[in-house]
């Protein structure tokens, strides 16, 4: 199965390859990025409040169901 954490992040509207790379570089993995809180996410270049909150709202179970 594909990495559902990576897919979930890449499906966000304002998360492109550069932002996804910055998230993984900062947190070590897509899974860790999904577990980060909003203040930590806001420290990542390219992540604003709306995107940080959208990351927090990702329903990984739903993403996994769809893939």
Phi, psi and omega per residue, in radians:
X1 nan 2.525 3.116
X2 -1.144 2.819 3.113
X3 -1.255 1.775 -3.062
X4 -1.131 -0.502 3.117
X5 -1.158 -0.801 3.121
X6 -1.105 -0.782 3.133
X7 -1.073 -0.786 -3.130
X8 -1.008 -0.784 3.122
X9 -1.167 -0.722 -3.080
X10 -1.216 -0.340 3.116
X11 -1.389 -0.231 3.118
X12 -1.178 2.453 -3.026
X13 -0.988 -0.749 -3.055
X14 -1.784 0.318 3.120
X15 -1.948 1.782 3.068
X16 -1.720 -2.946 -3.071
X17 -1.105 -0.657 -3.139
X18 -1.169 -0.771 -3.142
X19 -1.209 -0.702 3.096
X20 -1.070 -0.745 3.099
X21 -1.098 -0.711 3.126
X22 -1.128 -0.682 3.108
X23 -1.098 -0.812 -3.111
X24 -1.196 -0.671 3.103
X25 -1.112 -0.710 -3.103
X26 -1.248 -0.786 -3.007
X27 -1.778 -0.184 3.089
X28 1.638 -0.399 3.112
X29 -2.870 2.830 3.066
X30 -1.134 -0.646 3.129
X31 -1.072 -0.784 3.122
X32 -1.146 -0.634 3.098
X33 -1.087 -0.683 3.127
X34 -1.197 -0.406 -3.134
X35 -1.589 -0.149 -3.104
X36 -1.233 2.624 3.094
X37 -1.508 2.933 -3.067
X38 -1.008 -0.823 3.131
X39 -0.996 -0.680 3.117
X40 -1.197 -0.717 3.137
X41 -1.116 -0.617 -3.127
X42 -1.153 -0.302 3.113
X43 -1.400 -0.179 -3.120
X44 -1.486 2.285 3.116
X45 -1.005 2.257 3.106
X46 1.661 -0.094 -3.133
X47 -1.852 2.097 3.046
X48 -1.852 -3.088 -3.061
X49 -1.052 -0.780 -3.102
X50 -1.105 -0.775 3.135
X51 -1.181 -0.721 3.115
X52 -1.054 -0.752 3.120
X53 -1.178 -0.625 3.109
X54 -1.141 -0.674 3.097
X55 -1.081 -0.745 3.139
X56 -1.104 -0.473 -3.066
X57 -1.603 0.004 -3.128
X58 -1.080 2.277 3.074
X59 -1.729 1.630 -3.065
X60 -1.057 -0.614 3.105
X61 -1.058 -0.727 3.133
X62 -1.187 -0.719 3.099
X63 -1.064 -0.808 3.129
X64 -1.090 -0.625 3.121
X65 -1.133 -0.622 -3.076
X66 -1.398 -0.347 -3.121
X67 -1.769 nan nan
